[in-house]
Amino acid sequence: MTLVIDTVTICTVDAAGTEHPSGYVVVDGNRITAVGAGPAPDAVRRGADRVLDGSGCLLTPGLVNTHQHLYQWATRGLAVDATLFEWLTALYPVWAGLDEEVVRAASAAALGWLARTGCTTSTDHHYVFPAGGGDLLAAEIGSAAAVGLRFHPTRGAMDLGASHGGLPPDSVVEDLDTVLAATEAAITRFHDPAYDSMLRVAVAPCSPFSVTGKLMTEAAALARRHGVRLHTHLAETDDEESFCQARFGATPTEYVDSLGWLGDDVWMAHAVHLDDAAVARFAATGTGVAHCPSSNARLGAGIARTRDLIDAGVPVGLGVDGAASNEAGSLLEELRHAALFARARGGPTALSVREALSLATYGGAQVLGREAEIGSIEVGKLADLALWRVDTLPHAGIADPVAALALASPPPLVLLLVDGRPVVEHDRLVTVDEDELARDAAAASRRLLARSTP
């Protein structure tokens, strides 16, 4: 169908920073076919299947979530005052009870709320595969298809259990051969490299403190044989720095660099504790960063050097991270917190509201290697769009609509298009039943917690 969004404020987030205080966008099928200033021409309106009046609204690219753990929706509100390592130690035994039903319900709820907060593309870093848990990756892929989001799941893994000096208990780790075989099978089964792909797979061993160097090295080789991207956690906390220095005699960045884990096909979650040499190395290699400000604050991990990373030329996107360390699960909130926390660290000019919006859209697309397809409103790109109402009570009188989106209360989401198809209309999911998602998620959480209770 052909859709015209007319008389709307447009922030395209293109390279020139083009904005239209009143303009129009035409969507034909899953592509953007026109973007312009002023009202849409009469001929364009007459030829459309649907014309939507965007008065009082701001149109932006859909938000791109570059780091998430969807299964954690089932374990929100636990270990709320713990450090990262304490939090993981408390939750690993709970996650050992994961199965397909729990993952399906938790991922559907998490993805549904991501959509409600303007997200059109999401990654997921799933790295806990208990024996007998079933096909967990397929479960979350099914949830993404049902909700209607563009999805980049990653086949994660842990093979360094507590008995060999790692942090996770042995009950939630896998052996090297199992991990590599399952990862290759996931790529073969699910990965779609097409321009308008709704499903791409990446390879994602969990972290330096839960994975052996051999798995890191062989996983990287596997990913590059298949032409898919690489992802892991890095430099999230001071504890990780101490672990890497004690175990490897290197900083986290130096360690992964020695394993071939820096490059323009790699993105790292968090990257909070980077020294100047690490920032420079990320920039030189084109390694991306998934900045997760809310989770980093919730766990007391620190504030990433966002301004320094951007100035160095590092690709930076935003991530919600797992709902067990960010109960809000809102990508729009990450946009706001990215701006505020950067300013808390570097002063009022450390990150503008438009730079924050760019991190949440085009920056995320860069990190995922999809900047030619999504992340900005340009002719020929995929129709992943978010239409926000910015003339209601919480936003009335805010002179700058982008500031209204980035700094004020979350505005109503009038329409969310993914691949040209409505996923949210008037602050309600139209692809799945929200009440059913909530009931299923609550039931899954109860079942999972009951399994971990002695």
C-alpha distance (Angstrom), angle and dihedral (degrees) to the residues before:
residue distance angle dihedral
M1 . . .
T2 3.80 . .
L3 3.80 117.5 .
V4 3.81 126.8 -171.9
I5 3.80 118.9 -163.3
D6 3.79 102.8 -163.5
T7 3.81 138.9 -171.8
V8 3.79 91.8 13.9
T9 3.80 135.0 139.1
I10 3.80 106.9 -112.0
C11 3.80 127.9 -159.6
T12 3.79 102.4 -174.4
V13 3.84 97.8 -176.7
D14 3.81 88.1 -147.6
A15 3.80 121.9 150.9
A16 3.80 91.7 -90.0
G17 3.80 93.4 49.1
T18 3.81 91.2 -120.4
E19 3.80 115.7 -170.6
H20 3.80 131.6 176.4
P21 3.82 116.9 -158.0
S22 3.80 85.6 -158.7
G23 3.78 119.6 11.4
Y24 3.77 146.6 122.9
V25 3.77 140.6 -114.3
V26 3.79 126.8 -157.6
V27 3.80 121.5 -152.7
D28 3.79 120.2 -167.5
G29 3.78 112.7 -174.8
N30 3.80 106.4 -45.0
R31 3.84 96.8 -23.6
I32 3.78 136.0 84.8
T33 3.81 105.1 -124.2
A34 3.81 102.6 174.9
V35 3.80 139.6 18.3
G36 3.77 120.7 179.2
A37 3.78 150.0 147.5
G38 3.77 124.0 -100.0
P39 3.80 126.7 17.0
A40 3.78 118.5 -28.8
P41 3.82 113.4 -95.4
D42 3.80 113.7 -95.8
A43 3.80 91.3 -117.2
V44 3.80 90.3 55.8
R45 3.79 92.0 49.8
R46 3.79 92.9 47.6
G47 3.81 92.0 51.0
A48 3.80 95.1 50.7
D49 3.78 126.2 100.2
R50 3.80 89.9 -146.9
V51 3.81 132.7 17.8
L52 3.79 116.4 -164.9
D53 3.80 120.6 -163.5
G54 3.81 106.4 -134.4
S55 3.80 97.2 -172.7
G56 3.80 110.2 145.7
C57 3.80 91.5 15.4
L58 3.79 138.6 108.8
L59 3.80 119.5 -141.3
T60 3.81 117.3 -153.2
P61 3.79 135.8 163.0
G62 3.77 112.8 -86.3
L63 3.79 113.2 -90.0
V64 3.81 119.2 -103.2
N65 3.81 119.9 -142.1
T66 3.81 110.6 -153.5
H67 3.82 100.7 -177.8
Q68 3.80 132.1 31.6
H69 3.80 143.1 141.1
L70 3.78 102.7 -150.3
Y71 3.81 96.7 -175.7
Q72 3.81 89.3 64.0
W73 3.82 90.7 74.6
A74 3.81 83.7 85.4
T75 3.84 93.1 59.2
R76 3.80 104.4 44.7
G77 3.78 120.2 144.3
L78 3.81 97.4 30.9
A79 3.83 127.5 124.0
V80 3.79 88.0 3.4
D81 3.82 95.5 168.1
A82 3.81 98.3 42.8
T83 3.79 134.0 111.4
L84 3.80 117.6 -116.8
F85 3.80 95.4 -94.6
E86 3.83 91.8 44.0
W87 3.80 90.0 47.5
L88 3.80 92.4 50.3
T89 3.79 92.5 46.9
A90 3.82 90.0 53.0
L91 3.81 95.3 46.1
Y92 3.81 104.8 38.9
P93 3.84 91.8 77.9
V94 3.81 89.8 51.3
W95 3.81 93.0 48.9
A96 3.80 88.9 51.7
G97 3.82 85.5 77.8
L98 3.81 95.9 59.0
D99 3.79 118.2 132.8
E100 3.80 137.6 166.6
E101 3.81 94.9 -86.1
V102 3.78 93.9 52.2
V103 3.80 93.7 44.9
R104 3.81 92.4 46.7
A105 3.81 93.1 51.8
A106 3.80 96.1 40.8
S107 3.80 94.3 46.7
A108 3.79 93.2 47.1
A109 3.81 91.1 52.3
A110 3.80 93.4 46.0
L111 3.81 93.4 46.8
G112 3.78 91.5 45.2
W113 3.78 91.1 55.1
L114 3.79 91.6 45.1
A115 3.80 87.7 56.4
R116 3.79 90.8 48.5
T117 3.80 88.5 55.5
G118 3.80 94.9 52.0
C119 3.80 102.3 -90.4
T120 3.81 117.1 144.6
T121 3.84 99.9 168.1
S122 3.79 125.8 38.1
T123 3.75 136.4 178.0
D124 3.78 123.9 -153.1
H125 3.79 127.4 -156.0
H126 3.79 105.4 -156.0
Y127 3.78 112.1 177.2
V128 3.84 106.0 151.5
F129 3.81 112.9 90.0
P130 3.84 109.6 164.6
A131 3.79 116.3 -162.7
G132 3.80 109.2 -94.2
G133 3.79 93.5 15.5
G134 3.79 94.3 121.4
D135 3.79 130.9 -134.9
L136 3.79 98.9 -25.3
L137 3.80 96.8 167.4
A138 3.79 92.0 53.2
A139 3.81 89.6 48.9
E140 3.79 93.8 58.6
I141 3.80 92.7 40.8
G142 3.80 87.4 56.2
S143 3.80 89.9 51.3
A144 3.80 92.1 51.9
A145 3.80 90.9 50.3
A146 3.80 91.1 50.2
V147 3.81 94.1 49.4
G148 3.80 90.6 41.9
L149 3.81 103.3 -126.3
R150 3.78 126.5 145.0
F151 3.80 101.8 -109.5
H152 3.81 136.8 -152.7
P153 3.81 106.5 -179.6
T154 3.78 117.4 -178.5
R155 3.78 125.2 -148.4
G156 3.78 101.4 -131.0
A157 3.77 129.8 -178.3
M158 3.79 146.7 -179.2
D159 3.81 123.0 -148.4
L160 3.82 101.7 161.1
G161 3.79 107.4 85.6
A162 3.78 129.6 -176.5
S163 3.80 92.4 -94.8
H164 3.81 89.0 64.2
G165 3.81 98.2 42.5
G166 3.80 99.7 -85.2
L167 3.78 127.4 124.2
P168 3.86 103.4 -120.7
P169 3.81 121.2 78.9
D170 3.79 114.6 -104.7
S171 3.83 90.1 -112.4
V172 3.83 92.3 73.8
V173 3.83 100.9 42.9
E174 3.81 128.2 91.6
D175 3.79 131.3 -151.2
L176 3.80 120.8 -103.3
D177 3.80 97.8 -107.6
T178 3.81 92.5 49.1
V179 3.80 91.6 50.9
L180 3.79 95.2 48.6
A181 3.80 93.7 46.1
A182 3.81 93.1 47.8
T183 3.80 92.1 46.2
E184 3.79 93.7 51.1
A185 3.80 90.2 46.7
A186 3.81 90.7 52.2
I187 3.80 91.8 52.3
T188 3.79 92.5 47.9
R189 3.79 93.1 46.4
F190 3.79 102.9 41.2
H191 3.81 115.3 14.5
D192 3.81 115.5 109.5
P193 3.84 114.3 -175.8
A194 3.83 94.7 -174.0
Y195 3.83 119.8 130.1
D196 3.81 93.1 -110.7
S197 3.81 95.6 35.1
M198 3.79 116.9 159.0
L199 3.82 91.7 -165.5
R200 3.79 130.5 44.9
V201 3.79 126.7 162.7
A202 3.81 128.0 -145.0
V203 3.81 132.8 -171.8
A204 3.80 115.5 -115.1
P205 3.82 125.8 172.8
C206 3.79 104.2 -168.9
S207 3.81 109.5 -117.0
P208 3.81 144.7 -45.3
F209 3.81 91.0 -92.2
S210 3.81 96.0 52.1
V211 3.82 102.8 35.4
T212 3.81 133.5 62.7
G213 3.77 121.3 -122.2
K214 3.79 89.0 -118.3
L215 3.80 91.8 59.1
M216 3.80 91.3 47.0
T217 3.81 91.2 51.8
E218 3.79 96.6 44.6
A219 3.80 93.6 42.9
A220 3.81 89.9 54.3
A221 3.79 91.1 50.5
L222 3.81 90.5 48.7
A223 3.80 93.0 50.1
R224 3.79 92.9 49.1
R225 3.80 92.4 48.6
H226 3.78 88.2 57.5
G227 3.81 96.9 38.3
V228 3.82 96.0 -119.8
R229 3.78 129.8 133.0
L230 3.81 130.8 -98.4
H231 3.79 128.3 -131.7
T232 3.81 138.6 175.9
H233 3.80 143.0 145.6
L234 3.79 116.2 -89.4
A235 3.80 139.4 176.4
E236 3.78 94.2 -8.2
T237 3.82 98.6 144.5
D238 3.79 143.8 11.2
D239 3.81 87.1 -111.0
E240 3.80 89.4 63.2
E241 3.79 90.5 50.5
S242 3.81 90.1 52.6
F243 3.82 91.7 46.1
C244 3.81 93.1 52.2
Q245 3.80 93.9 45.3
A246 3.81 91.8 49.5
R247 3.80 96.6 43.2
F248 3.82 103.3 32.1
G249 3.80 104.8 17.4
A250 3.80 89.8 -124.7
T251 3.77 142.5 88.4
P252 3.82 115.5 -97.2
T253 3.81 90.3 -102.8
E254 3.80 93.3 49.0
Y255 3.79 90.2 48.3
V256 3.81 97.1 52.0
D257 3.80 90.6 41.2
S258 3.81 88.7 58.6
L259 3.81 88.2 55.1
G260 3.81 95.5 52.2
W261 3.78 93.3 -103.5
L262 3.79 101.1 133.8
G263 3.80 120.8 83.1
D264 3.79 146.3 101.1
D265 3.81 89.6 -78.6
V266 3.83 92.0 58.0
W267 3.79 133.1 80.5
M268 3.79 126.7 -176.3
A269 3.78 127.6 -149.1
H270 3.82 116.8 -127.7
A271 3.83 105.0 -11.3
V272 3.80 89.3 -173.6
H273 3.80 99.4 147.2
L274 3.80 104.2 51.5
D275 3.79 122.5 143.0
D276 3.81 121.7 -147.6
A277 3.79 91.8 -91.3
A278 3.80 91.3 53.7
V279 3.82 92.8 49.1
A280 3.80 89.3 51.0
R281 3.79 91.7 48.1
F282 3.81 92.1 50.4
A283 3.79 89.1 51.2
A284 3.80 94.7 46.5
T285 3.80 92.5 51.1
G286 3.81 98.0 39.1
T287 3.81 91.9 -120.9
G288 3.81 112.1 166.5
V289 3.80 130.8 -136.8
A290 3.81 130.6 -143.3
H291 3.80 102.4 -151.2
C292 3.84 111.1 -153.5
P293 3.82 105.4 -176.6
S294 3.82 99.2 169.0
S295 3.80 96.0 48.8
N296 3.80 91.5 44.6
A297 3.80 88.8 53.1
R298 3.82 94.2 44.1
L299 3.82 91.3 54.1
G300 3.80 94.0 38.5
A301 3.80 90.7 -120.3
G302 3.80 95.7 140.6
I303 3.80 138.6 -112.7
A304 3.80 120.3 -62.4
R305 3.80 120.3 -124.5
T306 3.79 92.6 -110.5
R307 3.79 96.8 159.4
D308 3.79 92.6 48.8
L309 3.80 91.8 47.9
I310 3.80 92.9 50.2
D311 3.79 93.0 45.8
A312 3.80 90.3 50.4
G313 3.81 90.7 53.4
V314 3.81 98.0 -109.4
P315 3.83 113.6 153.9
V316 3.83 105.8 -115.7
G317 3.80 128.5 -172.9
L318 3.79 133.1 166.5
G319 3.79 130.4 -104.9
V320 3.79 134.4 -168.2
D321 3.82 92.2 -152.9
G322 3.78 119.7 -157.7
A323 3.78 119.0 -25.4
A324 3.81 89.1 -127.4
S325 3.82 88.3 68.3
N326 3.81 96.2 32.2
E327 3.76 109.5 34.1
A328 3.82 92.2 -178.2
G329 3.82 92.0 67.5
S330 3.81 90.7 -167.2
L331 3.78 121.8 139.8
L332 3.80 91.5 -164.1
E333 3.80 88.0 60.0
E334 3.82 89.0 55.5
L335 3.80 89.3 56.9
R336 3.80 90.2 54.6
H337 3.78 94.9 43.3
A338 3.80 92.4 47.4
A339 3.81 89.0 59.5
L340 3.78 96.0 42.1
F341 3.80 97.6 44.5
A342 3.78 92.9 46.2
R343 3.79 88.2 54.1
A344 3.80 91.6 46.0
R345 3.78 86.9 57.4
G346 3.80 102.4 35.1
G347 3.79 109.5 19.5
P348 3.82 134.6 -99.0
T349 3.81 95.5 -51.3
A350 3.80 96.1 48.0
L351 3.83 93.8 102.7
S352 3.80 127.0 4.4
V353 3.79 122.5 -144.7
R354 3.80 90.0 -110.5
E355 3.79 91.6 51.2
A356 3.81 88.6 51.3
L357 3.81 90.2 51.7
S358 3.80 89.4 48.6
L359 3.82 91.2 53.0
A360 3.80 89.2 52.5
T361 3.82 93.6 49.7
Y362 3.79 122.2 15.2
G363 3.82 93.3 21.5
G364 3.79 90.8 54.5
A365 3.79 90.5 48.5
Q366 3.82 89.5 52.5
V367 3.78 92.1 50.3
L368 3.81 90.1 53.1
G369 3.80 93.6 44.0
R370 3.82 93.0 -113.7
E371 3.80 103.6 108.7
A372 3.83 90.6 120.6
E373 3.81 90.2 59.1
I374 3.81 110.4 32.1
G375 3.80 141.4 7.7
S376 3.82 100.2 74.6
I377 3.79 138.2 50.2
E378 3.79 104.3 -110.1
V379 3.78 135.4 137.4
G380 3.80 110.7 -89.0
K381 3.79 95.5 23.3
L382 3.78 123.8 115.6
A383 3.80 116.8 -85.5
D384 3.81 99.3 -111.3
L385 3.81 101.2 143.1
A386 3.80 140.0 158.3
L387 3.81 121.9 -154.0
W388 3.81 113.1 -162.0
R389 3.82 126.1 -169.3
V390 3.81 108.1 -134.1
D391 3.81 102.0 170.9
T392 3.82 100.3 76.5
L393 3.81 125.6 104.6
P394 3.84 97.9 -79.0
H395 3.83 91.4 51.8
A396 3.80 105.9 27.6
G397 3.79 110.1 125.7
I398 3.83 97.0 17.1
A399 3.79 101.4 135.0
D400 3.80 97.2 -152.1
P401 3.82 115.4 54.4
V402 3.82 91.7 -159.1
A403 3.80 89.4 55.0
A404 3.80 88.1 49.0
L405 3.80 89.4 56.1
A406 3.79 96.9 41.6
L407 3.79 103.3 38.6
A408 3.81 110.1 21.5
S409 3.80 131.2 66.5
P410 3.80 114.9 -57.3
P411 3.81 106.3 -81.0
P412 3.80 124.2 -134.5
L413 3.80 112.8 -85.3
V414 3.79 105.8 -130.7
L415 3.80 95.9 -178.4
L416 3.78 138.3 -1.6
L417 3.79 116.8 -167.4
V418 3.79 122.3 -167.7
D419 3.79 115.5 -174.9
G420 3.80 86.7 -14.1
R421 3.81 94.0 -56.4
P422 3.84 124.4 114.1
V423 3.81 113.1 -113.3
V424 3.82 98.4 162.9
E425 3.80 127.6 27.0
H426 3.80 124.1 178.1
D427 3.80 93.6 -10.3
R428 3.78 94.5 -51.7
L429 3.78 132.2 103.9
V430 3.79 110.5 -116.5
T431 3.81 98.2 -174.0
V432 3.80 98.7 58.7
D433 3.80 137.5 16.5
E434 3.83 109.0 -95.5
D435 3.80 94.0 -158.2
E436 3.79 90.5 52.9
L437 3.81 90.5 50.0
A438 3.80 90.1 53.1
R439 3.81 93.9 48.2
D440 3.78 93.2 47.3
A441 3.81 92.9 47.3
A442 3.81 92.7 50.3
A443 3.80 91.6 48.9
A444 3.82 91.9 47.8
S445 3.80 90.8 51.0
R446 3.81 91.8 51.5
R447 3.81 91.8 49.8
L448 3.79 93.3 48.0
L449 3.81 94.4 48.0
A450 3.79 91.5 46.8
R451 3.82 90.1 56.2
S452 3.80 91.5 56.4
T453 3.83 95.2 48.6
P454 3.82 113.1 98.7
